[in-house]
């Protein structure tokens, strides 16, 4: 299969206030090449946790749709992250998000496939609260 130019918007970073929370903002039509670009950055962040528990918060901004190849790649990379401490994923949409039903179906299919607890939040604050609650439970067990 030929490589294509990256499509979509996909950002990943360590939350500046919560050192065990990875933030993702994704929108548009995300393809495999875009996920490949950001997989390296995600792995750098995860290595810093040294196997300790961490959570992800995903903001699907104006809506995000993945190609089938991108969806498969996300499952593959996320399975490795679960093995290295991922304990929870919370996601939310902003009020302008398009294709919520499709995005929700793709995202929950990925999260169910990797076997990590996940929650859909109403907004960013709720997503953070969910993530911190599960991190606290994971850290105390």
C-alpha positions, 0 to 999 in steps of 0.5 A: 500500500503506498504512503500518503501525506498525513491528513487530519489534525492530531496533537499529543502532549503531557498535561502541564498540571497533571503529570500522569495525563496525556492529552490528545486533540484530534479533528478532521479525517485522520489517516494512518500517516498522521497517526504514525507521526504522533505515535513516536511522541506518544511513546516518548511520553509513555516511557517517562512513566516507567510503567506507572499508571497513566490516563489519556484525555481525548478532545475530538474537537470539531469531529474526527473520522479515522480511515480503517487503517488508522483505526487498526493502527490505533488499536495496535499502538494502544495495546502496547500502551495498556501493557505499559500502564494506560489505565483509562481513556476519557473523551469528549466532543466540543459543541461544534463536533460533526459526525459524533455518532460515527466518531463515537462508534470508531473510538469505542470500538478501539477502546473496547478492543484494547480492554481499557476502561473508558468514559465519554465526558460532557466536557474537558473538566469532567474528562479530567475528573474521571481520569484523576479518579481512576488514576487515584484508584490505580495508584492505591491498588 
